[in-house]
């Protein structure tokens, strides 16, 4: 990935990592629609798939900033408020947005203006299993081949992270999660050690219970793995 494109994609994800609400800057909260028997029973703002600016504007509109003591205005307060108001982004929504931005920036020179040219049903109908389906993706089995835009499917197809960079045996990824010690959209890292499978690599991130995130939630026996959209092959 060129230095220019790297700067541009970092600028894009920073909209989710550093959401300026006026009196406080926070990472974008996590929200996922609640589904029962295949149907949405609790629906959030933009179905948990919104653009960063849309989510930011909605938070600013609903937050009672003028009535809050600034000592109480913390990231934790924002996360709790957003959950109550059903505002945020889920993992597949974030992944779709990042991949679409890479496509818009002509990453790998593939002439796709937006991901609806790959997924005609649009962002609200795309989940982790669809994003990592072999109809659209190639599975990557060698960690040395990992690159920007690759997806790590986790939790048996219930969670996904997007690789932003892989160099010097360090994978940097972004995701939106409520199962990690840091809630919402955030970056984390995997230090690669030769000869070990991905789940046993040095995942620097912890679950909310303090467990190794990869060891706890990466299930290769349930179809988890590293996937690359064919448009970026």
C-alpha atoms as a printed R data frame, in Angstrom:
    type eleno elety resid chain resno       x       y       z
1   ATOM     1    CA   UNK     A     1   0.000   0.000   0.000
2   ATOM     2    CA   UNK     A     2   1.376   3.411  -0.970
3   ATOM     3    CA   UNK     A     3   2.174   5.979   1.702
4   ATOM     4    CA   UNK     A     4  -0.502   8.302   0.297
5   ATOM     5    CA   UNK     A     5  -3.209   5.627   0.460
6   ATOM     6    CA   UNK     A     6  -2.061   4.627   3.943
7   ATOM     7    CA   UNK     A     7  -2.488   8.219   5.139
8   ATOM     8    CA   UNK     A     8  -5.918   8.432   3.529
9   ATOM     9    CA   UNK     A     9  -7.266   5.220   5.038
10  ATOM    10    CA   UNK     A    10  -5.909   6.197   8.463
11  ATOM    11    CA   UNK     A    11  -7.689   9.527   8.103
12  ATOM    12    CA   UNK     A    12 -10.900   7.669   7.308
13  ATOM    13    CA   UNK     A    13 -10.761   5.305  10.286
14  ATOM    14    CA   UNK     A    14  -9.807   8.174  12.599
15  ATOM    15    CA   UNK     A    15 -13.356   9.472  12.124
16  ATOM    16    CA   UNK     A    16 -14.469   6.405  14.108
17  ATOM    17    CA   UNK     A    17 -11.487   6.321  16.469
18  ATOM    18    CA   UNK     A    18 -11.642   9.998  17.472
19  ATOM    19    CA   UNK     A    19 -15.204  11.239  17.348
20  ATOM    20    CA   UNK     A    20 -15.241  14.879  18.429
21  ATOM    21    CA   UNK     A    21 -18.527  15.580  20.200
22  ATOM    22    CA   UNK     A    22 -17.598  19.097  21.221
23  ATOM    23    CA   UNK     A    23 -16.864  18.742  24.916
24  ATOM    24    CA   UNK     A    24 -15.291  15.297  24.620
25  ATOM    25    CA   UNK     A    25 -13.634  13.126  21.981
26  ATOM    26    CA   UNK     A    26 -14.449   9.410  22.090
27  ATOM    27    CA   UNK     A    27 -14.167   6.309  19.969
28  ATOM    28    CA   UNK     A    28 -17.362   5.384  18.139
29  ATOM    29    CA   UNK     A    29 -19.617   3.221  20.342
30  ATOM    30    CA   UNK     A    30 -20.674  -0.313  19.486
31  ATOM    31    CA   UNK     A    31 -24.225  -1.173  18.528
32  ATOM    32    CA   UNK     A    32 -25.638  -4.323  16.951
33  ATOM    33    CA   UNK     A    33 -29.321  -4.884  16.200
34  ATOM    34    CA   UNK     A    34 -30.889  -7.593  18.334
35  ATOM    35    CA   UNK     A    35 -32.072 -10.496  16.213
36  ATOM    36    CA   UNK     A    36 -34.366 -13.338  17.200
37  ATOM    37    CA   UNK     A    37 -35.357 -16.206  14.897
38  ATOM    38    CA   UNK     A    38 -33.870 -14.353  11.941
39  ATOM    39    CA   UNK     A    39 -35.820 -11.124  12.506
40  ATOM    40    CA   UNK     A    40 -34.712  -7.818  14.031
41  ATOM    41    CA   UNK     A    41 -36.489  -7.319  17.354
42  ATOM    42    CA   UNK     A    42 -34.528  -4.262  18.580
43  ATOM    43    CA   UNK     A    43 -33.276  -1.885  15.895
44  ATOM    44    CA   UNK     A    44 -30.673   0.835  16.348
45  ATOM    45    CA   UNK     A    45 -29.777   4.044  14.542
46  ATOM    46    CA   UNK     A    46 -28.944   3.247  10.893
47  ATOM    47    CA   UNK     A    47 -29.127  -0.439  11.875
48  ATOM    48    CA   UNK     A    48 -25.666  -0.156  13.420
49  ATOM    49    CA   UNK     A    49 -24.142   0.507   9.988
50  ATOM    50    CA   UNK     A    50 -23.891   4.296   9.894
51  ATOM    51    CA   UNK     A    51 -21.161   6.518   8.529
52  ATOM    52    CA   UNK     A    52 -18.977   8.177  11.168
53  ATOM    53    CA   UNK     A    53 -20.407  11.648  10.550
54  ATOM    54    CA   UNK     A    54 -23.987  10.342  10.813
55  ATOM    55    CA   UNK     A    55 -23.274   8.631  14.131
56  ATOM    56    CA   UNK     A    56 -21.450  11.678  15.469
57  ATOM    57    CA   UNK     A    57 -24.302  14.010  14.503
58  ATOM    58    CA   UNK     A    58 -26.901  11.730  16.084
59  ATOM    59    CA   UNK     A    59 -24.944  11.504  19.329
60  ATOM    60    CA   UNK     A    60 -24.559  15.291  19.475
61  ATOM    61    CA   UNK     A    61 -28.270  15.738  18.804
62  ATOM    62    CA   UNK     A    62 -29.351  13.430  21.623
63  ATOM    63    CA   UNK     A    63 -26.659  14.074  24.239
64  ATOM    64    CA   UNK     A    64 -27.787  16.519  26.956
65  ATOM    65    CA   UNK     A    65 -24.372  18.235  26.826
66  ATOM    66    CA   UNK     A    66 -25.605  21.556  28.185
67  ATOM    67    CA   UNK     A    67 -27.062  19.908  31.297
68  ATOM    68    CA   UNK     A    68 -24.093  17.707  32.154
69  ATOM    69    CA   UNK     A    69 -21.380  18.393  34.684
70  ATOM    70    CA   UNK     A    70 -18.157  18.089  32.675
71  ATOM    71    CA   UNK     A    71 -16.676  15.865  35.403
72  ATOM    72    CA   UNK     A    72 -19.356  13.279  34.568
73  ATOM    73    CA   UNK     A    73 -18.794  13.503  30.806
74  ATOM    74    CA   UNK     A    74 -16.491  10.521  30.319
75  ATOM    75    CA   UNK     A    75 -15.978   7.927  27.604
76  ATOM    76    CA   UNK     A    76 -17.748   5.402  29.825
77  ATOM    77    CA   UNK     A    77 -20.755   7.718  30.122
78  ATOM    78    CA   UNK     A    78 -20.887   8.124  26.331
79  ATOM    79    CA   UNK     A    79 -20.669   4.362  25.784
80  ATOM    80    CA   UNK     A    80 -23.529   3.734  28.232
81  ATOM    81    CA   UNK     A    81 -25.609   6.566  26.784
82  ATOM    82    CA   UNK     A    82 -25.070   5.321  23.220
83  ATOM    83    CA   UNK     A    83 -26.095   1.794  24.190
84  ATOM    84    CA   UNK     A    84 -29.301   3.102  25.796
85  ATOM    85    CA   UNK     A    85 -30.027   5.213  22.706
86  ATOM    86    CA   UNK     A    86 -29.028   2.381  20.334
87  ATOM    87    CA   UNK     A    87 -26.349   4.406  18.552
88  ATOM    88    CA   UNK     A    88 -23.104   3.003  17.230
89  ATOM    89    CA   UNK     A    89 -21.700   0.618  14.664
90  ATOM    90    CA   UNK     A    90 -21.362  -3.157  14.583
91  ATOM    91    CA   UNK     A    91 -18.360  -5.144  13.372
92  ATOM    92    CA   UNK     A    92 -19.638  -5.934   9.867
93  ATOM    93    CA   UNK     A    93 -20.858  -2.375   9.359
94  ATOM    94    CA   UNK     A    94 -17.410  -1.025  10.191
95  ATOM    95    CA   UNK     A    95 -15.703  -3.646   8.024
96  ATOM    96    CA   UNK     A    96 -17.970  -2.789   5.082
97  ATOM    97    CA   UNK     A    97 -17.244   0.934   5.494
98  ATOM    98    CA   UNK     A    98 -13.460   0.430   5.634
99  ATOM    99    CA   UNK     A    99 -13.429  -1.937   2.650
100 ATOM   100    CA   UNK     A   100 -15.623   0.430   0.673
101 ATOM   101    CA   UNK     A   101 -13.245   3.304   1.393
102 ATOM   102    CA   UNK     A   102 -10.322   1.189   0.188
103 ATOM   103    CA   UNK     A   103 -12.271   0.488  -2.996
104 ATOM   104    CA   UNK     A   104 -13.052   4.192  -3.431
105 ATOM   105    CA   UNK     A   105  -9.331   4.943  -3.084
106 ATOM   106    CA   UNK     A   106  -8.668   2.418  -5.876
107 ATOM   107    CA   UNK     A   107  -6.745   0.035  -3.635
108 ATOM   108    CA   UNK     A   108  -5.294  -2.733  -5.832
109 ATOM   109    CA   UNK     A   109  -6.533  -0.707  -8.826
110 ATOM   110    CA   UNK     A   110  -9.856  -2.530  -8.976
111 ATOM   111    CA   UNK     A   111 -12.477  -0.244 -10.605
112 ATOM   112    CA   UNK     A   112 -15.195  -0.431  -7.939
113 ATOM   113    CA   UNK     A   113 -16.808   2.808  -6.792
114 ATOM   114    CA   UNK     A   114 -18.601   1.233  -3.852
115 ATOM   115    CA   UNK     A   115 -19.192  -2.209  -2.402
116 ATOM   116    CA   UNK     A   116 -22.780  -2.397  -3.622
117 ATOM   117    CA   UNK     A   117 -21.166  -3.424  -6.908
118 ATOM   118    CA   UNK     A   118 -19.958  -6.523  -5.026
119 ATOM   119    CA   UNK     A   119 -22.840  -6.829  -2.540
120 ATOM   120    CA   UNK     A   120 -25.927  -5.487  -4.408
121 ATOM   121    CA   UNK     A   121 -28.149  -5.873  -1.329
122 ATOM   122    CA   UNK     A   122 -26.197  -3.082   0.380
123 ATOM   123    CA   UNK     A   123 -24.599  -2.578   3.765
124 ATOM   124    CA   UNK     A   124 -27.699  -3.262   5.882
125 ATOM   125    CA   UNK     A   125 -28.044  -6.773   4.432
126 ATOM   126    CA   UNK     A   126 -24.387  -7.771   4.759
127 ATOM   127    CA   UNK     A   127 -23.137  -9.656   7.807
128 ATOM   128    CA   UNK     A   128 -19.858 -11.354   8.763
129 ATOM   129    CA   UNK     A   129 -20.646 -14.606   6.973
130 ATOM   130    CA   UNK     A   130 -21.541 -12.754   3.777
131 ATOM   131    CA   UNK     A   131 -18.391 -10.593   3.912
132 ATOM   132    CA   UNK     A   132 -16.190 -13.674   4.276
133 ATOM   133    CA   UNK     A   133 -18.084 -16.026   1.964
134 ATOM   134    CA   UNK     A   134 -15.904 -17.846  -0.575
135 ATOM   135    CA   UNK     A   135 -18.173 -16.513  -3.308
136 ATOM   136    CA   UNK     A   136 -16.578 -13.116  -2.679
137 ATOM   137    CA   UNK     A   137 -13.326 -13.979  -0.917
138 ATOM   138    CA   UNK     A   138 -10.154 -16.030  -1.064
139 ATOM   139    CA   UNK     A   139  -8.948 -17.607   2.169
140 ATOM   140    CA   UNK     A   140  -5.390 -16.709   3.195
141 ATOM   141    CA   UNK     A   141  -3.533 -19.523   4.941
142 ATOM   142    CA   UNK     A   142  -0.008 -18.077   5.114
143 ATOM   143    CA   UNK     A   143   0.450 -15.236   7.615
144 ATOM   144    CA   UNK     A   144   3.266 -13.872   5.432
145 ATOM   145    CA   UNK     A   145   0.660 -13.098   2.757
146 ATOM   146    CA   UNK     A   146  -1.570 -11.006   5.009
147 ATOM   147    CA   UNK     A   147  -2.166  -7.478   3.741
148 ATOM   148    CA   UNK     A   148  -4.271  -4.346   4.225
149 ATOM   149    CA   UNK     A   149  -7.987  -4.997   3.795
150 ATOM   150    CA   UNK     A   150  -7.865  -8.669   4.767
151 ATOM   151    CA   UNK     A   151 -10.584  -9.788   7.165
152 ATOM   152    CA   UNK     A   152 -10.197 -12.039  10.174
153 ATOM   153    CA   UNK     A   153 -13.440 -13.920  10.718
154 ATOM   154    CA   UNK     A   154 -13.969 -14.836  14.392
155 ATOM   155    CA   UNK     A   155 -16.511 -16.364  16.768
156 ATOM   156    CA   UNK     A   156 -17.596 -18.917  14.187
157 ATOM   157    CA   UNK     A   157 -18.707 -16.170  11.811
158 ATOM   158    CA   UNK     A   158 -20.244 -13.806  14.361
159 ATOM   159    CA   UNK     A   159 -17.412 -11.274  14.439
160 ATOM   160    CA   UNK     A   160 -14.929  -9.749  12.013
161 ATOM   161    CA   UNK     A   161 -11.883  -7.483  12.225
162 ATOM   162    CA   UNK     A   162 -10.194  -5.609   9.360
163 ATOM   163    CA   UNK     A   163  -6.422  -5.673   8.946
164 ATOM   164    CA   UNK     A   164  -5.111  -2.148   8.417
165 ATOM   165    CA   UNK     A   165  -1.424  -2.983   8.155
166 ATOM   166    CA   UNK     A   166   0.944  -5.947   8.359
167 ATOM   167    CA   UNK     A   167   4.668  -5.293   8.572
168 ATOM   168    CA   UNK     A   168   7.670  -6.248  10.691
169 ATOM   169    CA   UNK     A   169   5.758  -9.237  12.132
170 ATOM   170    CA   UNK     A   170   3.067  -6.938  13.505
171 ATOM   171    CA   UNK     A   171  -0.554  -7.003  12.339
172 ATOM   172    CA   UNK     A   172  -2.626  -3.900  13.073
173 ATOM   173    CA   UNK     A   173  -6.381  -4.352  12.902
174 ATOM   174    CA   UNK     A   174  -9.537  -2.376  13.606
175 ATOM   175    CA   UNK     A   175 -12.925  -3.576  14.775
176 ATOM   176    CA   UNK     A   176 -16.016  -2.635  16.729
177 ATOM   177    CA   UNK     A   177 -16.715  -4.870  19.698
178 ATOM   178    CA   UNK     A   178 -18.444  -5.127  23.021
179 ATOM   179    CA   UNK     A   179 -16.547  -8.305  23.992
180 ATOM   180    CA   UNK     A   180 -13.162  -6.619  24.466
181 ATOM   181    CA   UNK     A   181 -11.651  -4.607  27.300
182 ATOM   182    CA   UNK     A   182 -11.866  -1.518  25.068
183 ATOM   183    CA   UNK     A   183 -15.447  -1.029  23.912
184 ATOM   184    CA   UNK     A   184 -16.552   0.291  20.530
185 ATOM   185    CA   UNK     A   185 -14.277   0.991  17.569
186 ATOM   186    CA   UNK     A   186 -10.576   0.612  18.279
187 ATOM   187    CA   UNK     A   187  -7.246  -0.583  16.957
188 ATOM   188    CA   UNK     A   188  -5.305  -3.517  18.302
189 ATOM   189    CA   UNK     A   189  -2.309  -5.646  17.357
190 ATOM   190    CA   UNK     A   190  -1.042  -9.194  16.846
191 ATOM   191    CA   UNK     A   191   2.670  -9.927  17.147
192 ATOM   192    CA   UNK     A   192   3.495 -12.790  14.790
193 ATOM   193    CA   UNK     A   193   5.841 -15.561  15.941
194 ATOM   194    CA   UNK     A   194   7.018 -18.088  13.370
195 ATOM   195    CA   UNK     A   195   5.462 -21.554  13.437
196 ATOM   196    CA   UNK     A   196   2.348 -20.789  15.493
197 ATOM   197    CA   UNK     A   197  -1.270 -20.802  14.270
198 ATOM   198    CA   UNK     A   198  -3.120 -17.497  14.378
199 ATOM   199    CA   UNK     A   199  -5.084 -18.253  17.548
200 ATOM   200    CA   UNK     A   200  -1.822 -18.858  19.440
201 ATOM   201    CA   UNK     A   201  -0.065 -15.752  18.225
202 ATOM   202    CA   UNK     A   202   0.545 -12.863  20.617
203 ATOM   203    CA   UNK     A   203  -2.817 -11.074  20.460
204 ATOM   204    CA   UNK     A   204  -2.218  -7.909  22.470
205 ATOM   205    CA   UNK     A   205  -5.927  -7.400  23.035
206 ATOM   206    CA   UNK     A   206  -7.839  -8.810  25.983
207 ATOM   207    CA   UNK     A   207 -11.474  -9.747  26.365
208 ATOM   208    CA   UNK     A   208 -13.558  -7.910  28.946
209 ATOM   209    CA   UNK     A   209 -12.714 -10.796  31.308
210 ATOM   210    CA   UNK     A   210  -8.976 -10.395  30.710
211 ATOM   211    CA   UNK     A   211  -8.547 -13.403  28.411
212 ATOM   212    CA   UNK     A   212  -6.403 -13.553  25.263
213 ATOM   213    CA   UNK     A   213  -8.819 -12.281  22.606
214 ATOM   214    CA   UNK     A   214  -7.606 -14.568  19.813
215 ATOM   215    CA   UNK     A   215  -7.338 -17.682  21.935
216 ATOM   216    CA   UNK     A   216 -10.839 -17.071  23.277
217 ATOM   217    CA   UNK     A   217 -12.685 -16.114  20.086
218 ATOM   218    CA   UNK     A   218 -10.823 -17.418  17.025
219 ATOM   219    CA   UNK     A   219 -12.302 -20.796  16.034
220 ATOM   220    CA   UNK     A   220 -10.675 -22.278  12.890
221 ATOM   221    CA   UNK     A   221 -12.648 -25.498  13.437
222 ATOM   222    CA   UNK     A   222 -15.838 -23.437  12.949
223 ATOM   223    CA   UNK     A   223 -14.766 -21.783   9.706
224 ATOM   224    CA   UNK     A   224 -12.842 -18.827  11.117
225 ATOM   225    CA   UNK     A   225  -9.811 -17.650   9.186
226 ATOM   226    CA   UNK     A   226  -8.262 -14.826   7.201
227 ATOM   227    CA   UNK     A   227 -10.132 -13.774   4.067
228 ATOM   228    CA   UNK     A   228  -9.428 -11.353   1.222
229 ATOM   229    CA   UNK     A   229 -12.079  -9.897  -1.058
230 ATOM   230    CA   UNK     A   230 -11.437 -11.099  -4.595
231 ATOM   231    CA   UNK     A   231 -11.540  -7.508  -5.833
232 ATOM   232    CA   UNK     A   232  -8.360  -6.898  -3.800
233 ATOM   233    CA   UNK     A   233  -6.542 -10.038  -4.957
